[in-house]
């Protein structure tokens, strides 16, 4: 009788983590930055149908990179949780922290289960507050851990290099145009730091959580016309509520 092949639990978990990280790194990068009036999400995404950034609730947005079918199922689950909790209790009881905990439990259970492969996704959950000090951004890697971020964060692709570029140049008092141009500059960084690649408005998916909006819902996608103008060097910021 042959001896069954043995893999230590530590090695098995390391292999699963490496598998997930490689899958996430193949995805296009996404960055989130705080600016004076809220939080901006910028993703390299030429598709107009398959979104990487979405609204979850009044002040909360969801962004992800990796395998679309996996993070889309997580987004739908989070939206259902938020709607049910807001209806059963109060709209103020729906928080980014609560959603982050929900996603952490789901991702952690999947990652530690030997019956299925780990999800190849990395999530960002953000909530805009009344003031910049009240803003919350949570990053959730494939293993279900939660990282509380501030200022700027990048996931997918060359996230380490992009994150370093952002951290050296980001300011909390940036206006929307400045923050957007910095985000796009960071996404053009290639593996050698050459920055030769060019990204146009048609290749980007951009949305904001704008605390200055009078509506209860603070999420707004930026139309391509406004986005193109904001990307112009030295261009003036336009209101996030401008319609195309």
C-alpha positions in Angstrom: 0.0 0.0 0.0 1.5 3.4 -1.0 2.0 6.1 1.5 -0.3 9.1 0.9 1.4 12.3 -0.1 1.6 14.7 2.9 1.7 18.5 2.8 1.9 20.4 6.0 -0.9 22.8 6.9 1.5 25.7 6.8 2.7 24.8 3.3 -0.8 24.2 2.1 -1.9 27.7 3.2 1.2 29.3 1.7 0.4 27.6 -1.6 -3.2 28.9 -1.5 -2.0 32.4 -0.7 0.5 32.4 -3.5 -2.2 31.1 -6.0 -4.5 33.9 -5.0 -1.8 36.6 -5.1 -0.8 35.6 -8.6 -4.4 35.8 -9.8 -4.9 39.2 -8.3 -1.7 40.5 -9.8 -2.9 39.6 -13.2 -5.8 42.1 -12.8 -5.7 45.7 -13.8 -4.9 48.1 -11.0 -7.3 50.2 -9.0 -6.6 53.1 -6.7 -8.6 55.0 -4.1 -7.7 58.4 -2.8 -9.1 60.8 -0.2 -9.5 64.4 -1.4 -10.9 67.5 0.3 -14.6 66.8 -0.5 -14.6 63.0 -0.3 -13.1 59.8 -1.8 -12.3 59.1 -5.5 -12.1 55.7 -7.1 -10.0 55.3 -10.3 -9.8 51.9 -12.1 -8.2 51.0 -15.4 -11.3 49.4 -17.0 -12.3 49.9 -20.7 -15.5 48.0 -20.2 -18.7 50.1 -19.7 -20.8 47.1 -18.5 -18.5 45.2 -16.1 -17.9 47.6 -13.2 -15.1 47.4 -10.8 -16.5 50.2 -8.6 -20.1 50.2 -7.3 -22.4 51.8 -4.8 -23.3 49.7 -1.8 -25.4 52.1 0.3 -25.9 55.9 1.0 -22.3 56.8 1.9 -20.6 53.5 1.1 -18.9 52.2 -2.1 -17.3 48.9 -3.1 -14.3 48.4 -5.4 -12.4 45.3 -6.3 -9.8 43.8 -8.6 -9.3 40.1 -9.6 -11.8 37.7 -11.0 -15.0 39.5 -12.0 -17.5 36.7 -11.2 -16.0 36.2 -7.7 -16.0 39.9 -6.6 -19.4 40.5 -8.3 -21.0 37.8 -6.1 -19.4 39.4 -3.0 -20.8 42.8 -4.1 -24.3 41.5 -4.5 -24.1 39.8 -1.1 -23.0 43.1 0.5 -25.7 45.1 -1.2 -28.4 42.6 0.1 -26.9 42.8 3.6 -26.9 46.6 3.6 -30.5 46.8 2.3 -31.8 44.3 4.9 -29.9 45.9 7.8 -31.0 49.4 6.8 -34.7 48.3 6.4 -34.7 46.2 9.6 -32.9 48.7 11.9 -31.9 52.1 10.7 -30.0 53.5 7.7 -27.3 54.8 10.1 -26.6 51.2 11.2 -25.2 50.3 7.7 -21.5 51.1 8.0 -18.3 50.3 6.0 -16.9 48.6 9.1 -19.9 46.2 9.3 -19.5 45.4 5.6 -15.8 44.9 5.9 -16.4 42.4 8.7 -18.9 40.6 6.6 -16.5 40.3 3.7 -13.7 39.3 6.0 -15.7 36.4 7.3 -16.7 35.2 3.9 -13.2 35.5 2.4 -11.6 33.9 5.5 -13.9 30.9 5.4 -13.3 30.4 1.7 -9.5 30.8 2.0 -9.3 28.2 4.9 -11.6 25.7 3.3 -9.9 22.8 1.6 -13.0 22.0 -0.4 -12.7 25.0 -2.7 -10.0 27.3 -4.2 -9.4 30.7 -2.6 -11.0 33.7 -4.2 -8.6 35.6 -6.5 -9.9 39.0 -5.4 -8.9 42.0 -3.3 -11.6 44.3 -2.1 -11.9 47.9 -1.0 -14.8 49.2 1.1 -15.0 53.0 1.7 -17.4 55.3 3.6 -17.4 59.0 3.3 -18.0 61.0 6.5 -19.1 64.4 7.4 -15.5 65.5 7.6 -12.3 64.1 6.1 -11.4 62.8 9.6 -14.5 60.6 9.5 -13.7 58.9 6.2 -13.1 55.2 6.3 -11.3 52.9 3.8 -10.8 49.2 4.4 -8.8 46.9 2.3 -9.5 43.2 2.3 -7.0 40.8 0.7 -7.8 37.2 -0.4 -7.3 35.7 3.1 -10.0 37.8 4.8 -7.8 40.1 6.8 -8.8 43.7 7.2 -6.4 46.6 6.8 -7.6 50.1 7.8 -6.2 52.5 5.2 -5.8 56.3 5.1 -5.0 58.7 2.3 -4.5 56.5 -0.6 -4.4 52.8 -1.4 -3.8 50.7 -4.6 -4.8 47.0 -5.3 -4.1 44.7 -8.2 -1.4 44.8 -10.9 1.7 46.6 -9.6 0.0 47.7 -6.5 3.2 48.0 -4.4 4.9 50.3 -6.9 1.7 52.4 -7.4 1.0 52.6 -3.7 4.6 53.9 -3.1 4.1 56.5 -5.8 0.8 57.7 -4.3 2.1 57.9 -0.7 4.9 60.2 -1.7 2.6 62.6 -3.6 -0.8 62.4 -2.0 -2.3 65.2 0.1 -5.6 65.1 2.0 -6.4 68.7 0.9 -6.3 68.0 -2.9 -9.3 69.0 -5.0 -10.9 66.5 -7.2 -8.9 67.4 -10.3 -5.6 67.1 -8.5 -6.5 63.8 -6.9 -7.8 62.4 -10.2 -4.6 63.4 -12.2 -2.4 61.9 -9.5 -4.4 58.6 -9.6 -4.0 58.4 -13.4 -0.3 59.2 -13.2 0.2 56.4 -10.7 -1.7 53.9 -12.9 0.7 54.7 -15.8 3.7 53.4 -13.8 5.0 50.3 -15.4 7.2 47.7 -13.7 10.3 49.7 -14.5 8.9 53.0 -13.3 9.1 54.5 -16.7 5.6 55.9 -16.8 5.5 55.9 -20.6 2.0 54.4 -20.8 -0.9 56.7 -21.5 -4.4 56.3 -20.2 -7.4 58.1 -21.7 -10.8 58.8 -20.2 -12.3 55.9 -22.3 -9.9 53.5 -20.5 -10.9 54.5 -17.0 -13.8 53.9 -14.6 -14.1 56.7 -12.1 -16.5 57.4 -9.3 -16.6 59.5 -6.2 -18.2 59.6 -2.8 -18.8 63.3 -2.5 -19.7 64.6 1.0 -20.9 67.9 -0.5 -23.8 66.4 -2.5 -27.1 67.4 -1.0 -28.6 64.0 -1.7 -28.5 61.2 0.9 -26.7 59.1 -1.6 -23.2 60.4 -2.0 -22.0 58.0 -4.8 -21.6 59.4 -8.3 -19.9 58.1 -11.5 -18.0 60.7 -13.4 -19.2 61.0 -17.1 -16.5 60.8 -19.7 -16.8 64.5 -20.7 -16.2 65.7 -17.2 -13.4 63.1 -16.7 -11.6 64.2 -19.9 -11.6 67.8 -18.8 -10.4 67.0 -15.3 -7.5 65.0 -16.7 -6.2 68.1 -18.6 -3.1 69.4 -16.9 -4.0 72.5 -14.8 -7.7 72.0 -15.6 -10.2 73.4 -13.1 -12.3 71.0 -11.1 -15.9 70.8 -12.0 -18.7 69.8 -9.6 -19.0 66.1 -9.2 -22.8 66.4 -9.9 -22.2 67.8 -13.4 -24.2 65.8 -15.9 -22.9 64.7 -19.3 
